[in-house]
Amino acid sequence: MKIKKQSIGFQFILWTLLVCIAPFVAGGLYIEKVITKQVHENFEYYTYEVLNKIHNKINDGAIKPAYEAISLLAMDDRTYEVSFIVGDRIIENSDMITPSMHHFFVNYGSIFLHMMGVAIGTEQGGYFEYPSFFSEPGYDPRERVWYQEAINHKGVAYLTDPYFMQTTGELVISVARAVERDNKVVGVVVAGWCVEELEKEIEEFKIGSNGYVILLSQNNKIIVCPKHSEWLMKTPQEIDISALMDLTDDGKIHHVTIDGKKQLASVNRSPISGWKAIAIIDESELEEKVSRIMTPIFITCIVMLVLILGSIFWITKKYVIEPISELTEGVTALSNGDLEFRVPLGRKNEFGILAVAFNKMADKLKANFKKIQQQNEMILWNTIRQKEIEKQIARLDRLNIIGEMAAGIAHEVRNPMTTVRGFLQMLAKKEHDSPHASFYSIMIEELDRANGIITEFLSLAKNKAVNLEYANLNQIIEAIVPLIEADARISNKSIVLELSEIPELLIDEKEIRQVILNMVRNGLEAMNEKGEVRIKTYCEENVVVMAIADQGSGIKTEILENIGIPFQTTKESGTGLGLPVCYSIAARHNAKITVETGPKGTEFFIKFKIGQNNL
């Protein structure tokens, strides 16, 4: 079964990233949440402090002094006297009052520096304003809100809503108090100051980089809004931000939408004035602040993560992945048949022990494989040798049978053939003029041919007598070269000799001549014109080799398998006894014939053992 390969390095990196990044992301989100919460809490604390400072500055710098100043003025006996002096008149200039009265108001005006002026309205409808000496035909202070609210809040100073002064058009705020004697109201004193002064003081307090403060009166009218002057004297409902009305004075941050943008708001209400100071800031500004804090933290964490992962990967690669890869490579090499591969040694850990064990295993496998290979080679060689022996035995048996048959019938056949041949020769001489004379010659030739075949049969006999004498193959070859060269020239072919120095052998010269002639003629017949037959002799270990090679087209496989068997031939006029005779002769000389064939030719090797009696 084929197993799909998955890199352990890739799996390690993947799982390490998952294991490290998941906590990193979770930790990053948690840190972001904590920092966001801390930033919001800091903003809550900061805005609470800023709004408190604004209230304190307004209260301490304006409202409280105004309350005190107007209360002192209302309870002063001289104010009571002035209200009777004013009566129902509208004081238009200083000539209409006494110098002492004028001086009295000048002193009070200097007590509260923020006041634009101080005025008194009487129950008779009179009105005196310092220092502007405001006058308007038909003006009745009793119809003014500040007058009416002061009467409704007798005994205490009352802070009015902002209003626009008719004389200057400025937005002002007033503190008014009723002037009483014996629980009888004789008039109302009032002091006012410009809202613009408050706005300047509030602008000194910064809420972030783009934040601002909205100041609402006790009746929820916008008194101060540095960013939107068009909102002045309007309520939040009138400008479609009614959410400001629902904000509680708890010091917490509230989410509101102003001008289509998400804003954060914090409210602080003054117990003295009843005014609400609302700090407004873009939500994105706090997000940017969180981002500025998170960025170096995030970069630091990323760098640390990269360093940690890099260190883990380097250590694991060096001490785990590389050893495993080496072992894997070794296993793969062994499975592919490379028994020479060895895993590098030198690691002083478990992988080093595995490497030593692996190399020992590879050595044993190599040794066992070599033994098996030698045994297989021996078995194969024995099998081939056995088949060859069986083949040779079968061939020799056939040759022997044929030889014995030939020896048994040769004498009985040759005697009648001799008699017939004699009579044919006699008839041929007597009737040499006969038209049938040529028939006698043909019959004699055929009888000679039959006699030759019988002679070849006799050569196949195993027990045929041989005349062994010491002779040199080279001399035998050189002796018959003229004969075989003559045969070669007739068919426009050639003979090439390559004779080396060889020892003499105990051989039958006539039979060896027959072997050479048979094989050379077979080679000549197998070639086209201009081919050459090469005869070589040389020594090889303990044998003398005679090699005869032609340049023909080779021997077919089916012929090669049965080579040496009688009557097997590819020639039209052949008997199929030439090579069987050669094999029989070789067997009688204790020699061995092998053959190599291919498209470029065939080469026969006759190998004679150098015996103890050979020179």
C-alpha positions as CSV (number, residue, x, y, z in Angstrom):
1,M,0.0,0.0,0.0
2,K,1.4,3.4,-1.0
3,I,1.5,5.9,1.9
4,K,1.0,9.5,1.1
5,K,4.1,11.4,2.2
6,Q,3.6,14.3,4.6
7,S,6.6,16.3,5.7
8,I,7.1,16.2,9.4
9,G,8.7,19.6,9.1
10,F,5.6,21.1,7.5
11,Q,3.4,19.5,10.1
12,F,5.6,20.8,12.9
13,I,5.5,24.3,11.5
14,L,1.8,24.2,11.0
15,W,1.0,22.9,14.5
16,T,3.5,25.2,16.1
17,L,1.9,28.2,14.4
18,L,-1.5,27.0,15.4
19,V,-0.4,26.4,19.0
20,C,1.5,29.7,19.3
21,I,-0.7,32.0,17.2
22,A,-4.0,30.9,18.8
23,P,-2.9,32.0,22.3
24,F,-1.1,35.0,20.8
25,V,-4.4,36.1,19.1
26,A,-6.4,35.4,22.2
27,G,-3.8,37.2,24.3
28,G,-3.8,40.1,21.9
29,L,-7.6,40.4,22.0
30,Y,-7.5,40.2,25.8
31,I,-4.8,42.9,26.0
32,E,-6.7,45.1,23.6
33,K,-9.8,44.7,25.7
34,V,-7.9,45.5,28.9
35,I,-6.2,48.5,27.3
36,T,-9.5,49.7,25.8
37,K,-11.1,49.5,29.2
38,Q,-8.2,51.3,30.8
39,V,-8.3,54.0,28.2
40,H,-12.0,54.5,28.7
41,E,-11.5,54.5,32.5
42,N,-8.7,57.0,32.1
43,F,-10.9,59.1,29.9
44,E,-13.8,58.9,32.4
45,Y,-11.4,60.0,35.2
46,Y,-9.9,62.7,33.0
47,T,-13.2,64.1,31.9
48,Y,-14.6,63.9,35.4
49,E,-11.7,66.0,36.6
50,V,-11.9,68.4,33.7
51,L,-15.6,68.9,34.1
52,N,-15.2,69.4,37.9
53,K,-12.5,72.0,37.2
54,I,-14.9,73.8,34.7
55,H,-17.7,73.8,37.3
56,N,-15.3,74.9,40.0
57,K,-14.0,77.7,37.9
58,I,-17.5,78.8,36.8
59,N,-18.8,78.5,40.4
60,D,-15.8,80.0,42.1
61,G,-15.0,82.6,39.5
62,A,-18.5,83.7,38.5
63,I,-21.6,82.2,40.1
64,K,-20.6,82.2,43.8
65,P,-19.2,85.8,43.7
66,A,-22.3,86.8,41.7
67,Y,-24.5,85.2,44.3
68,E,-22.7,86.9,47.1
69,A,-22.5,90.2,45.5
70,I,-26.2,90.3,44.5
71,S,-27.2,89.0,47.9
72,L,-25.2,91.7,49.7
73,L,-26.7,94.3,47.3
74,A,-30.2,93.1,47.8
75,M,-29.9,93.1,51.7
76,D,-28.1,96.5,51.8
77,D,-30.3,99.3,53.2
78,R,-29.1,101.7,50.6
79,T,-30.5,99.4,47.9
80,Y,-33.8,99.7,49.6
81,E,-33.5,103.5,49.6
82,V,-32.4,103.5,45.9
83,S,-35.6,101.6,45.0
84,F,-37.7,104.4,46.5
85,I,-35.6,107.0,44.8
86,V,-36.0,105.3,41.4
87,G,-39.7,104.8,42.0
88,D,-41.5,104.5,38.6
89,R,-38.8,106.3,36.6
90,I,-36.4,104.9,34.0
91,I,-33.0,106.4,34.9
92,E,-31.5,107.5,31.6
93,N,-28.4,109.2,32.8
94,S,-26.4,110.1,36.0
95,D,-28.1,113.4,36.3
96,M,-31.2,111.7,37.3
97,I,-29.7,110.2,40.5
98,T,-27.7,111.6,43.4
99,P,-24.0,111.4,43.5
100,S,-24.1,109.1,46.5
101,M,-26.4,106.7,44.7
102,H,-24.0,106.7,41.7
103,H,-21.1,106.1,43.9
104,F,-22.9,103.2,45.6
105,F,-23.4,101.3,42.3
106,V,-19.8,102.0,41.2
107,N,-18.5,100.3,44.3
108,Y,-20.7,97.3,43.8
109,G,-19.7,97.0,40.1
110,S,-16.1,96.8,41.1
111,I,-16.7,93.9,43.4
112,F,-17.5,91.4,40.6
113,L,-15.2,92.0,37.7
114,H,-17.0,89.7,35.3
115,M,-20.3,91.6,35.6
116,M,-21.3,93.6,32.6
117,G,-23.4,95.7,34.8
118,V,-25.8,95.9,37.7
119,A,-29.5,97.0,37.7
120,I,-32.5,97.5,39.9
121,G,-36.1,97.2,39.0
122,T,-38.9,98.5,41.3
123,E,-42.4,97.4,42.0
124,Q,-43.6,100.7,40.5
125,G,-42.0,99.7,37.1
126,G,-38.9,102.0,37.5
127,Y,-35.5,100.8,36.2
128,F,-31.9,101.8,36.7
129,E,-29.0,100.1,35.0
130,Y,-25.3,100.9,35.7
131,P,-23.1,101.7,33.8
132,S,-25.1,101.6,30.6
133,F,-28.1,103.6,31.7
134,F,-30.3,101.6,29.5
135,S,-33.6,103.2,28.5
136,E,-36.3,102.1,26.2
137,P,-39.8,103.6,25.9
138,G,-42.3,101.4,27.5
139,Y,-39.7,99.1,29.1
140,D,-41.1,97.5,32.3
141,P,-38.7,95.3,34.3
142,R,-41.5,93.6,35.9
143,E,-42.2,91.8,32.7
144,R,-38.7,90.4,32.5
145,V,-38.0,86.7,33.4
146,W,-35.2,87.6,35.8
147,Y,-37.6,89.9,37.7
148,Q,-40.4,87.3,37.9
149,E,-38.1,84.4,38.8
150,A,-36.4,86.6,41.6
151,I,-39.9,87.3,43.0
152,N,-40.7,83.6,42.9
153,H,-37.5,82.7,44.7
154,K,-37.6,85.4,47.4
155,G,-34.8,85.2,50.0
156,V,-32.3,83.6,47.6
157,A,-30.3,84.6,44.6
158,Y,-31.6,83.1,41.3
159,L,-29.5,82.2,38.3
160,T,-31.4,83.0,35.1
161,D,-31.3,81.3,31.8
162,P,-29.1,83.0,29.2
163,Y,-30.8,85.7,27.2
164,F,-29.7,88.3,24.6
165,M,-29.3,91.8,25.8
166,Q,-31.5,94.3,23.9
167,T,-28.8,96.9,24.1
168,T,-25.8,94.9,22.8
169,G,-27.3,91.7,21.4
170,E,-24.8,89.8,23.5
171,L,-25.8,86.5,25.2
172,V,-25.7,87.1,29.0
173,I,-26.5,85.3,32.2
174,S,-27.9,87.1,35.2
175,V,-28.2,86.6,38.9
176,A,-31.2,88.3,40.5
177,R,-32.6,88.7,44.0
178,A,-35.6,90.4,45.4
179,V,-35.2,93.5,47.6
180,E,-37.4,93.0,50.7
181,R,-38.3,94.9,53.9
182,D,-40.5,93.4,56.4
183,N,-41.4,90.6,54.0
184,K,-42.4,93.2,51.4
185,V,-40.8,93.2,48.0
186,V,-39.9,96.7,46.8
187,G,-37.8,95.7,43.8
188,V,-35.3,93.3,42.3
189,V,-31.5,93.8,41.8
190,V,-29.8,91.9,39.0
191,A,-26.2,91.5,37.8
192,G,-25.3,90.0,34.5
193,W,-22.2,88.8,32.6
194,C,-21.4,87.8,29.0
195,V,-21.4,84.1,28.1
196,E,-18.5,84.7,25.8
197,E,-16.3,85.1,28.9
198,L,-17.4,81.6,30.1
199,E,-16.7,80.2,26.7
200,K,-13.2,81.5,26.8
201,E,-12.6,80.0,30.2
202,I,-14.1,76.6,29.1
203,E,-12.0,76.5,25.9
204,E,-8.9,76.5,28.1
205,F,-9.8,73.0,29.1
206,K,-8.9,70.4,26.4
207,I,-10.8,67.2,25.8
208,G,-8.4,65.2,23.7
209,S,-7.3,66.6,20.4
210,N,-10.7,67.2,18.9
211,G,-13.0,67.1,21.9
212,Y,-15.1,69.9,23.3
213,V,-17.4,70.8,26.2
214,I,-21.1,71.6,26.0
215,L,-22.6,73.6,28.9
216,L,-26.4,73.2,29.5
217,S,-28.4,75.5,31.8
218,Q,-30.7,74.2,34.4
219,N,-33.4,74.3,31.8
220,N,-31.3,72.3,29.3
221,K,-30.5,75.2,27.0
222,I,-27.1,75.2,25.5
223,I,-25.1,78.0,27.0
224,V,-21.7,77.2,25.7
225,C,-20.6,75.1,22.7
226,P,-17.3,76.2,21.2
227,K,-17.6,73.9,18.1
228,H,-21.3,74.8,17.2
229,S,-22.2,78.4,18.0
230,E,-25.4,77.9,16.1
231,W,-26.6,75.6,18.9
232,L,-26.7,78.4,21.5
233,M,-29.9,78.9,23.4
234,K,-31.3,75.7,21.9
235,T,-32.2,72.5,23.7
236,P,-30.8,69.1,22.5
237,Q,-34.2,68.1,21.2
238,E,-34.2,71.1,19.0
239,I,-31.0,70.0,17.3
240,D,-31.8,66.3,17.1
241,I,-29.4,65.1,19.8
242,S,-32.0,64.4,22.5
243,A,-29.7,61.6,23.8
244,L,-27.8,64.3,25.6
245,M,-30.9,64.8,27.8
246,D,-30.9,61.2,28.9
247,L,-27.3,61.1,30.0
248,T,-26.9,60.5,33.7
249,D,-24.4,62.2,36.0
250,D,-22.6,59.1,36.9
251,G,-19.1,59.9,35.7
252,K,-19.4,57.0,33.1
253,I,-18.8,57.2,29.4
254,H,-21.9,57.1,27.2
255,H,-22.1,56.4,23.5
256,V,-24.0,59.1,21.4
257,T,-24.2,60.0,17.8
258,I,-23.7,63.7,16.8
259,D,-23.5,64.9,13.3
260,G,-23.7,61.3,12.1
261,K,-20.5,60.3,14.0
262,K,-20.1,58.0,16.9
263,Q,-19.1,60.1,19.9
264,L,-18.3,59.5,23.6
265,A,-19.9,61.7,26.2
266,S,-19.4,62.2,29.9
267,V,-21.7,64.4,32.1
268,N,-21.1,66.3,35.3
269,R,-23.8,68.4,36.9
270,S,-23.0,71.3,39.3
271,P,-25.1,71.2,42.5
272,I,-24.7,75.0,42.8
273,S,-25.8,76.2,39.4
274,G,-27.7,73.1,38.2
275,W,-25.8,73.4,35.0
276,K,-24.6,70.3,33.1
277,A,-21.1,70.2,31.7
278,I,-20.9,67.5,28.9
279,A,-17.5,66.5,27.5
280,I,-17.7,65.2,23.9
281,I,-15.0,63.3,22.0
282,D,-14.8,61.3,18.8
283,E,-14.9,57.5,19.5
284,S,-12.2,57.1,16.9
285,E,-9.9,59.3,18.9
286,L,-9.9,56.8,21.8
287,E,-9.6,54.0,19.3
288,E,-6.5,55.7,17.8
289,K,-5.1,56.0,21.3
290,V,-5.7,52.3,21.9
291,S,-4.1,51.6,18.6
292,R,-1.1,53.8,19.5
293,I,-0.7,51.8,22.7
294,M,-1.3,48.4,21.0
295,T,1.0,49.0,18.1
296,P,4.4,48.7,19.9
297,I,2.9,45.9,22.1
298,F,1.8,44.1,18.9
299,I,5.2,44.7,17.2
300,T,7.0,43.5,20.3
301,C,4.8,40.4,20.5
302,I,5.3,39.7,16.8
303,V,9.1,40.0,17.1
304,M,9.1,37.8,20.2
305,L,6.8,35.3,18.4
306,V,9.0,35.2,15.4
307,L,12.1,34.8,17.5
308,I,10.5,32.0,19.6
309,L,9.2,30.2,16.6
310,G,12.5,30.6,14.8
311,S,14.4,29.3,17.7
312,I,11.9,26.4,18.2
313,F,12.1,25.6,14.4
314,W,15.9,25.8,14.3
315,I,16.3,23.6,17.4
316,T,13.7,21.1,16.2
317,K,15.1,21.1,12.6
318,K,18.6,20.4,13.9
319,Y,17.8,17.9,16.6
320,V,14.6,16.3,15.4
321,I,13.7,16.9,11.7
322,E,17.2,16.4,10.3
323,P,17.9,13.1,12.2
324,I,14.4,11.8,11.2
325,S,15.0,12.9,7.6
326,E,18.4,11.1,7.6
327,L,16.7,7.9,8.9
328,T,13.9,8.3,6.4
329,E,16.3,8.7,3.6
330,G,18.2,5.6,4.8
331,V,15.0,3.5,4.9
332,T,14.0,4.8,1.5
333,A,17.5,3.9,0.1
334,L,17.3,0.4,1.6
335,S,13.8,-0.1,0.2
336,N,15.1,0.9,-3.2
337,G,17.9,-1.6,-3.0
338,D,20.8,0.7,-2.1
339,L,22.5,-1.4,0.6
340,E,25.6,0.9,0.6
341,F,23.7,3.9,2.2
342,R,24.6,4.6,5.8
343,V,23.2,7.2,8.2
344,P,25.7,9.8,9.4
345,L,26.8,9.2,13.0
346,G,27.9,11.6,15.7
347,R,24.7,12.5,17.5
348,K,24.9,11.9,21.2
349,N,21.2,11.2,21.8
350,E,18.5,8.7,21.0
351,F,18.8,9.6,17.3
352,G,22.5,8.7,17.4
353,I,21.6,5.3,18.9
354,L,19.0,4.8,16.2
355,A,21.6,5.7,13.5
356,V,24.1,3.2,14.9
357,A,21.4,0.5,15.0
358,F,20.2,1.4,11.5
359,N,23.8,1.1,10.1
360,K,24.3,-2.2,11.9
361,M,21.0,-3.4,10.4
362,A,22.1,-2.2,6.9
363,D,25.4,-4.1,7.3
364,K,23.6,-7.3,8.2
365,L,21.2,-6.8,5.3
366,K,24.1,-6.3,3.0
367,A,25.9,-9.4,4.2
368,N,22.7,-11.5,4.1
369,F,21.8,-10.1,0.7
370,K,25.3,-11.0,-0.6
371,K,25.0,-14.5,0.8
372,I,21.5,-14.8,-0.9
373,Q,22.9,-13.4,-4.1
374,Q,25.8,-15.9,-4.1
375,Q,23.4,-18.7,-3.4
376,N,21.1,-17.5,-6.1
377,E,24.0,-17.2,-8.5
378,M,25.2,-20.7,-7.5
379,I,21.7,-22.1,-8.0
380,L,21.3,-20.3,-11.3
381,W,24.8,-21.5,-12.5
382,N,24.0,-25.0,-11.4
383,T,20.7,-24.9,-13.1
384,I,22.2,-23.5,-16.3
385,R,25.1,-26.0,-16.1
386,Q,22.7,-28.8,-15.4
387,K,20.5,-27.8,-18.4
388,E,23.7,-27.5,-20.6
389,I,24.9,-30.9,-19.4
390,E,21.5,-32.4,-20.1
391,K,21.5,-30.8,-23.5
392,Q,25.0,-32.0,-24.3
393,I,24.1,-35.5,-23.0
394,A,21.0,-35.5,-25.1
395,R,23.0,-34.4,-28.1
396,L,25.8,-36.9,-27.5
397,D,23.2,-39.6,-27.0
398,R,21.6,-38.8,-30.4
399,L,25.1,-38.6,-32.0
400,N,26.0,-41.9,-30.3
401,I,22.9,-43.6,-31.5
402,I,23.3,-42.3,-35.0
403,G,27.0,-43.3,-34.9
404,E,26.3,-46.8,-33.7
405,M,23.6,-47.2,-36.3
406,A,26.0,-45.9,-39.0
407,A,28.8,-48.3,-37.8
408,G,26.3,-51.2,-37.8
409,I,25.1,-50.7,-41.3
410,A,28.1,-49.0,-43.0
411,H,29.8,-52.3,-43.9
412,E,26.6,-53.9,-45.2
413,V,25.7,-50.8,-47.3
414,R,29.2,-50.1,-48.6
415,N,29.7,-53.6,-50.1
416,P,26.7,-53.4,-52.4
417,M,27.5,-49.8,-53.2
418,T,31.0,-50.8,-54.2
419,T,29.7,-53.5,-56.5
420,V,27.2,-51.2,-58.1
421,R,29.8,-48.5,-58.5
422,G,32.2,-51.0,-60.3
423,F,29.5,-52.1,-62.7
424,L,28.5,-48.6,-63.5
425,Q,32.1,-47.6,-64.2
426,M,32.4,-50.6,-66.5
427,L,29.2,-49.8,-68.4
428,A,30.2,-46.2,-68.7
429,K,33.5,-47.2,-70.4
430,K,31.8,-49.7,-72.8
431,E,28.9,-47.4,-73.7
432,H,30.8,-44.1,-73.7
433,D,29.1,-43.2,-77.0
434,S,25.7,-44.1,-75.7
435,P,23.2,-41.3,-75.3
436,H,22.8,-42.6,-71.7
437,A,26.5,-42.2,-70.8
438,S,25.8,-39.1,-68.7
439,F,23.4,-41.0,-66.6
440,Y,26.2,-43.3,-65.5
441,S,28.2,-40.3,-64.3
442,I,25.3,-39.0,-62.3
443,M,24.7,-42.4,-60.6
444,I,28.4,-42.7,-59.8
445,E,28.4,-39.2,-58.2
446,E,25.3,-39.9,-56.2
447,L,26.9,-43.2,-54.9
448,D,30.0,-41.2,-53.9
449,R,27.7,-38.7,-52.1
450,A,25.9,-41.5,-50.3
451,N,29.3,-42.9,-49.3
452,G,30.4,-39.5,-48.0
453,I,27.2,-39.3,-45.8
454,I,28.0,-42.8,-44.4
455,T,31.5,-41.6,-43.7
456,E,30.1,-38.6,-41.8
457,F,27.7,-40.9,-39.9
458,L,30.7,-42.9,-38.8
459,S,32.3,-39.7,-37.5
460,L,29.4,-39.4,-35.1
461,A,30.2,-42.6,-33.4
462,K,31.2,-42.2,-29.8
463,N,33.6,-45.1,-29.8
464,K,35.2,-44.2,-33.1
465,A,38.9,-44.7,-32.9
466,V,41.0,-41.6,-32.9
467,N,44.7,-41.2,-33.6
468,L,45.9,-38.7,-30.9
469,E,49.3,-37.1,-31.4
470,Y,50.9,-33.9,-30.1
471,A,50.3,-31.2,-32.6
472,N,49.9,-27.4,-32.7
473,L,46.6,-25.9,-33.8
474,N,48.4,-23.0,-35.5
475,Q,50.3,-25.4,-37.8
476,I,47.1,-27.3,-38.7
477,I,45.3,-24.1,-39.5
478,E,48.2,-22.8,-41.7
479,A,48.3,-26.1,-43.5
480,I,44.7,-25.9,-44.7
481,V,44.6,-22.1,-45.3
482,P,45.3,-22.4,-49.0
483,L,42.3,-24.8,-49.4
484,I,39.8,-22.6,-47.5
485,E,41.2,-19.4,-49.1
486,A,40.5,-21.0,-52.5
487,D,36.9,-21.6,-51.4
488,A,36.6,-18.0,-50.1
489,R,38.0,-16.4,-53.3
490,I,35.5,-18.3,-55.4
491,S,32.6,-16.4,-53.6
492,N,34.6,-13.1,-53.3
493,K,35.2,-13.5,-49.6
494,S,38.3,-13.6,-47.4
495,I,40.0,-15.4,-44.6
496,V,41.8,-13.5,-41.7
497,L,44.1,-15.3,-39.3
498,E,45.0,-14.0,-35.8
499,L,47.1,-16.8,-34.4
500,S,48.8,-16.4,-31.0
501,E,51.4,-18.5,-29.4
502,I,49.8,-21.6,-27.9
503,P,51.1,-24.9,-26.5
504,E,50.9,-28.2,-28.4
505,L,47.8,-30.4,-27.7
506,L,47.2,-34.2,-27.9
507,I,44.8,-34.2,-30.8
508,D,43.7,-36.1,-34.0
509,E,44.9,-33.8,-36.8
510,K,42.5,-35.2,-39.4
511,E,39.5,-34.7,-37.2
512,I,40.6,-31.2,-36.2
513,R,41.0,-30.4,-39.9
514,Q,37.5,-31.6,-40.5
515,V,36.2,-29.3,-37.7
516,I,38.0,-26.3,-39.1
517,L,36.8,-27.0,-42.7
518,N,33.2,-27.6,-41.6
519,M,33.0,-24.4,-39.5
520,V,34.8,-22.2,-42.0
521,R,32.6,-23.4,-44.9
522,N,29.5,-22.8,-42.7
523,G,30.8,-19.2,-42.1
524,L,31.5,-18.6,-45.8
525,E,28.0,-19.8,-46.8
526,A,26.4,-17.6,-44.1
527,M,28.0,-14.3,-45.5
528,N,27.4,-12.1,-48.4
529,E,30.2,-11.1,-50.8
530,K,33.2,-9.2,-49.4
531,G,32.6,-10.8,-46.0
532,E,35.5,-12.2,-44.0
533,V,35.9,-15.2,-41.7
534,R,38.3,-14.6,-38.8
535,I,40.2,-17.5,-37.2
536,K,41.9,-16.8,-33.9
537,T,43.9,-18.9,-31.4
538,Y,44.8,-17.9,-27.9
539,C,45.3,-19.2,-24.4
540,E,42.7,-18.5,-21.7
541,E,43.5,-19.7,-18.2
542,N,44.0,-23.5,-18.5
543,V,42.5,-23.8,-22.0
544,V,43.5,-23.2,-25.6
545,V,40.8,-21.5,-27.6
546,M,40.2,-21.6,-31.3
547,A,37.6,-19.0,-32.4
548,I,36.0,-19.0,-35.8
549,A,33.9,-15.9,-36.5
550,D,31.9,-14.9,-39.6
551,Q,30.1,-11.7,-40.6
552,G,26.7,-13.2,-41.4
553,S,23.3,-12.3,-40.1
554,G,23.5,-14.6,-37.1
555,I,21.7,-17.8,-36.1
556,K,18.0,-17.7,-35.3
557,T,16.9,-18.5,-31.7
558,E,15.0,-21.6,-32.5
559,I,18.0,-23.0,-34.5
560,L,20.4,-22.0,-31.7
561,E,18.5,-23.9,-29.1
562,N,18.9,-27.2,-31.0
563,I,22.4,-26.5,-32.5
564,G,24.5,-29.6,-32.9
565,I,21.5,-32.0,-33.3
566,P,21.8,-34.0,-36.5
567,F,19.8,-33.2,-39.6
568,Q,19.1,-29.6,-38.5
569,T,20.0,-27.3,-41.4
570,T,18.9,-24.1,-43.1
571,K,20.7,-25.0,-46.4
572,E,18.8,-26.4,-49.3
573,S,21.4,-29.1,-50.1
574,G,22.7,-29.5,-46.6
575,T,22.5,-32.8,-44.6
576,G,22.5,-31.2,-41.2
577,L,25.5,-33.3,-40.1
578,G,28.4,-30.7,-40.3
579,L,28.0,-29.2,-36.8
580,P,26.9,-32.5,-35.2
581,V,30.2,-34.0,-36.5
582,C,32.1,-31.0,-35.1
583,Y,30.4,-31.5,-31.7
584,S,31.2,-35.2,-31.8
585,I,34.8,-34.6,-32.6
586,A,35.1,-32.0,-29.8
587,A,33.6,-34.5,-27.3
588,R,36.2,-37.1,-28.3
589,H,38.9,-34.6,-27.6
590,N,37.3,-33.6,-24.2
591,A,36.8,-30.1,-25.7
592,K,33.8,-27.8,-25.4
593,I,32.1,-25.7,-28.1
594,T,30.3,-22.5,-27.3
595,V,28.7,-20.0,-29.6
596,E,27.9,-16.3,-29.6
597,T,25.6,-14.9,-32.3
598,G,24.0,-11.6,-33.2
599,P,22.9,-9.5,-36.2
600,K,26.6,-8.7,-37.0
601,G,27.7,-12.4,-37.2
602,T,28.4,-15.6,-35.3
603,E,31.5,-16.8,-33.5
604,F,32.2,-20.4,-32.4
605,F,34.7,-21.1,-29.6
606,I,36.3,-24.5,-29.4
607,K,38.1,-24.8,-26.0
608,F,40.7,-27.5,-25.5
609,K,41.8,-28.2,-21.9
610,I,45.5,-28.2,-21.4
611,G,46.1,-31.6,-19.9
612,Q,49.1,-32.9,-18.0
613,N,50.4,-34.7,-21.1
614,N,50.2,-31.5,-23.2
615,L,53.5,-29.6,-23.9
